[in-house]
């Protein structure tokens, strides 16, 4: 009986770790926390993230106790994801998309935590952000959060299908699609009137409109087109994703199940079409 119980516990732990690895991929953690251009170790940080406020660098999230998150507890991870704050109470910059991660379910946070404990610890100091002078005042983030952070788990809509709700959860909470595909306000928050309508990044990269507008968005795409794009990076014209989206696909959405990619497609096709060409400067 004891052996049976131990085996069951071990199987449950293995399942939790597998779910955590899936969560890591769905949440896009690899792209920002692994500096591939520097051949840096997996999840050891250093990836540059350009913004109007300067350059941010992804943190080391391996379980190294000195330079990573080896001293954290699961509640520390949840606080970071849900409230954008470290174990010491310090506010994180919203280049870390906690305004989306705040919607993650507790069970997914616990699974992610379980997986991160299995990653090889890497001693690699976090690189300081290189920001414009007015963005260096970290206490000011408290006021930014008042404007733009709405903590709380994703709440499914009873009027929608399970598939739609799964897609909404993946797109809004885990994959945080709106963080890149939505224009920003002057204070750096998401423009609520143009969600998913695309934007031009500070480095000039154009992030496309993914609302179902037929002229400026993906309204001419089918659900299968969206699924194939999230899997292989190929659009209906046969072109392949480049720039940051290539990393999102290669490190993230290509690891999703077909069912989850279909759920995202169902959700995106249900959005209100917005006529907005992010390639034009407006």
Buried (B, 14 or more C-beta within 10 A) or exposed (E): EEEEEEEEEEEEEEEBBEBBBBBBBBBBBBBBBBBBEEEBBEBBBBBBBBBEBBBBBBBBBBBBEEBBBBEBEBEBBBBBBBBBBBBEEEBBBBBBBBBBBBBBBEEBBBBBBBBBBEBEBBBBEBBEBEBEEEBEEEEEBEEBBEEBBEEEBBEEEEEBEEBBBBBBBBBBBBBBBBBBBBBBBEEBBBBEEBBBBBBBBEEEBBBBBBBBBEEBBBBEBEBEBBBBBBBBBBBBEEEEBEEBBEBBBBBBBBBBEEEBBBBBBBBBBEBEBBEBBBEEEE
